[in-house]
Amino acid sequence: MYPFDFKPKGGFIDQQKIFVAMPFDDKYEFIYKDLIEPAVSEVNKSLEENERLKLYRAKDPKHTRTGWLDILENLFTARIVMGVLTGDNPNVFYELGIAHATQQIERQILIAETGYKIKFDIKDIIYCRYDPDDIRASKDELSISINDTLKYYDLTKDRLISQAEAKISRFELWVLNHFGRKEQFVVDDMTGDRVFDGIAFLCHQGLLRLSAKPKGRGTITYSYYWTDLGNAVLQKLDIIDEKERLNRSKTYWQFFDV
């Protein structure tokens, strides 16, 4: 399974998940136990129970998918991807390469020991440093980075929703109200040009996506479905509630082209 073809089962971002890409070798376990876990525990003290962060890593037991599919699932759906550069592990760098190419850099935190010689291709990316001789003292700095990442991502998401909402005209608002309560909808050929123009605008803004699927003998069925951003805008406009938005995020990938 190549990352390009991967479709996560979990829908979009899991707001509580931190995925840690790090070497499996036991000699690096102290980074996880003495730095990452305490830093996340510190952050969780200021969060509500349903917001508290949960750590995942490829080394931990799997229950459903193969190891590689679990890694891809976590890379695509974690709110924060944390990469441990220490050890220059090729698997870690490959996973981080996937994250850099497919996910927002604002959702990623890199970690390395003090004095680490950064590789040329990532020399411009900021990373958190820890002192191997006093790793617990670095916990506060990592906690601050986690908090900053959480806040920045929330601000970015809110800004995208507000920008999308601001561009909606009165007629696009009618389209949102008319079709927004359906997760997926079909528009027949008799629909007026103005409705198609409104749909095209919402597609251009990233709120809608066209799904085209084969239906045998060379025929193709067409439909539209709301993107994660589209559903967030629908929720902000009170067209759907939060429960419906979350349900839609879990089934989003079923509408992708085959």
N, C-alpha and C positions, 0 to 999 in steps of 0.2 A: 504494500500500500504506500503510494507516494503521497507526500503532504498535499500536493496540488489536487489530488482526487479525494482527499479526506473530507468527510462530512460528520461533524461531531453529533453524537446522540443527545447530548445535554443541551442543545439549543445554543443560546448565547451566554454571556458572561455570568458565571457563578459568583455572586457578590462576596461570598465567604471563603473562596478557595485561593490558597497560595500554592503554586507548584514550584518545587525546588529542584533544579537541575544541578546535580553535583556528582562527583566520583563515588563509586560504590565501595572503594577500598576502605577498610575499617580504620585506617590511620587518619582519615578525614572526618570520622564520625563526630569528633569533638566540635567541629564547626557547627554541625546541626544541633547537637545536644547542649553545648555551652554558649552558643551565640544566637542561632536562628530561633530555636524554641523559646528561650527566655525573652528575646526581643518581641516575638509575636504575643507571648503571654502578657507582656507589659502593655502592648497596644490594646489587647482585648479588655484590659481593666476599664478602659474608657468607652467601650462599646456596649450596646444593648445585647442581650443574649442572642437574639436572632440575627445579629450583625457580626458576631465574633468570628474571627478568621480561623480557618482550618488548614493545616499543612498537609500536602501530598507530595510524594516523590516516587520515582520509578522503582526504588528499592523496596518500598512498602508492599505488603501483600495485595494481590489483585483478586477480584471476585468475579468479573464478567468477561472482559476482553483480553486479548493477548497483550504482552508487555508493551510492544511498540504501539498498538492502537490506544492503550491507556495513556502513553506518553503524548501522543497526538491530541487525544481528547483533552488532556490537562493543559497542553500548550494553547489550544484554541479557546478554552472556556475559563481558565483561571483569571481572576481579577488581577493578580500579580504573578508574574513569572520571575523567580529569583534564581540567578545563575551564579554558581561558585566557580570562579576562574582558577583558583588554587589547584595545582596539579596538571593544568593544561590538558585535561582529559578530552580526547577527540569526540566522544559521544556527547559530552556537555556542550562543546562548541557547535556541534551539528544541531543539537536541540535549540540552542540560543540563536543559531542562524535562521532556523525556521521561525522562531518567535520574532526576530528582528524583521523578517521579510513579510510576516503576515499580521502582526499585532502592533499596537501603538507602543512606542518606546517609553511613553509615560507610565505604562503598566509593568515596566521591567526594572529590576534592581540587580546590579552585579556586585559581587563580593570578592575581595582578594586580600591576602595578607599585606601588611606594610612592606614596602620595598618590592612588590611584585612588578616584574618587567612586562608591561602591557604589550600585546601583540599589535603589529602595525595596523591591521584591518579594524581594530576596535580602539585605537589610540585616542580617538576623540570622544569616546563614551565615558561618562563619569561612573565611577564605581566606589562602593564603600570599602574602607580599609579597616582591618582588624589587626591587633597585635597578638601574634601566636603565644607570646609569653604572658599575656594578661588579657585573654580573649573576652572574659566577662566584662571588662571595662569598656569594651566596644559595643556592648548591648544597647546603650542609650543612643548612640549614633545611628545604629540600624533601626531602632524603634522610631526615631525621628524621620528617617528615610521612608519607612513604611507608612507612617501617618501622612507625610507629604504626598506620597504616591496615591493614597486613598483620596485625599482632598483634591489633588490635581485631576484625577480621573473623573470624579464627580462633577467638578467644575467644567471640564471639557464636555462631558455628556450633556449637562444642563445647557451649555452654550450652543451645542449642536441642535438641541431640541428647540431652543428659543429662536435660533437663526432660521430653522426650517419653518417654524410657525409664523415668523414675521413675513416670510415670502408668500404666504398663502393668500390668495385673493378671495373675494366673496364667493366666486363660483367654485374655486377649488375647495372652499369650505363646504359647499353643497355636496361635492363629490365625496368628501370625507364623511359627512353625515349620512349620505345615501348608501355608501358601500362599506363604511367603517365597521359596522357591527358583524360583518362577515369576514372570517379569516382569509378566505379565498373566494373570488367571484369571477363570473364570466360576463362579458359584455357582447351582446349579439350585434350583427351587422346593421341592424336597424337603428342602433343608437346614434344620436345626433353627433355631428362633428365637434360641437362644443364640449360634449362630455369626453370624447376622445382627446381633445386638446387638454382638458383638465387632468385626465389620467396621464397623458404624456408628460405634463409638467411635473406631476407628483413622482413619476418614474425618474425624471431628470434630477429631481431634488433628493432622490434616494429613499422616498417614503413607500414607493410601490416597486414591485418587480414583476416582469412578465415571465410566466412559466409556459414552456412549449414542450409537449410530450407526444411521442408517436402513438398512434392508435390503430396500427395495422393498415396494410395495403397502401402505404404511402401517405396516409392522412395524419394530421397533427392537430391536437387539441390545444387551445390557447386559454389561459386564464391569468388573473392577476392575484398577487398576494402581498400583504403588508410586510415590510421589512421591520427589523428591530427598531429602527429610528421611527418608522411610520407608526408602529404600535405605541411607541413612547409619546408621540405627538397626539395620537388618538386618546391616550389616557389623560394627557394634560388638558385636552379639550372636553374631557368627561364623556366621550363617546363610548369608551370601554373603561372598565375598572382595572385595578392592579392585578386581581386574580386572573382576569381574562388575558391581560398582557403577558403574564408569566406562563400561562398555559400555552399561548401562541409561541413563545420563545422555545418551548420544548419540542414543538412539531415543525419549526421553521424549515428545517432541511428537507422535509419530505416533498416540498414543492420545487426543489431544484431540478433543472433539466437533466435528463438521462441520455 
